[in-house]
């Protein structure tokens, strides 16, 4: 069964798609900075997880895809906590009291914050290529980011046409992928789908970045109670393995696991390994 819908958090609408049968293990996947839900591959990720017994939901964060976008007004337009409020509103719309969370990159940060602020709503937490959440993310980012990493080709310019903007999306994905895993045809398909749903908005990217500033409760992520798995790509060109190690070191009982040969952005060949890791982690939690 597949469902397309929107959840509402006040004036904000959150677009989502659901795969699987009601009664399956509820799982929400959370995208990264300026990423649309389509990067969670429909067949290789969502349907593959549904076949393992998951009731899977992918969605567009605010200021991404078909969810509510904000104007170029004052910054910040919202806080990181707003992303968590959107997630909880989505759970409410789905009628789920709690769910498993899988968040990539910035989405892994949102998942950490959700598990910290709403422990009763998070069954298990899985991060992928994520930084550990801190009161001040700047020194954390410097410590765990590879350089030049995300700043490589930062000044490369693209035109405003459809073709140029799709080329830009492919370029960004290629920069975050493992060099020998980059699938040009797959990246072009995803980039085209993203553009045709909603063209890129650099101001939205900036607003999402500014929203990463927030105050953590005392003790930070060490207060997370959900069973936590920190995944990282073996050849991630953006984030060092130390980020996953820091998450695992701070959250009681957390584990780390590596996806061999994976970069920051999963390639088609990485999805079977990711699906297997998620399935095993959740089932191990159910057996405890």
Buried (B, 14 or more C-beta within 10 A) or exposed (E): EEEEBBBBBEEBBBBBBBBBEEEBBBBBBBBBBBBBBBBBBBEBBBBBBBEBBBBBBBBBBBBBBBBBBBEEEEEBBBBBBBBBBBBBBBBBBBEBEBBBBBBBBBBBBBBBBBBBBBBEBBBBBBBBBBBBBBEEBEEBBEBBBBEEBBEEEEEEEBEEEEEEBBBBBBBBBBBBBBEEBBBEEBBBBBBBBBBEBBEBBEBBBBBBBBBBEBEBEEEBBBBBBBBBBBBBBEBBBBBBBBBBBBBBBBBEEBBBBBBEBBBBBBBBBBBEBBBEBBBEBBEEBEEE
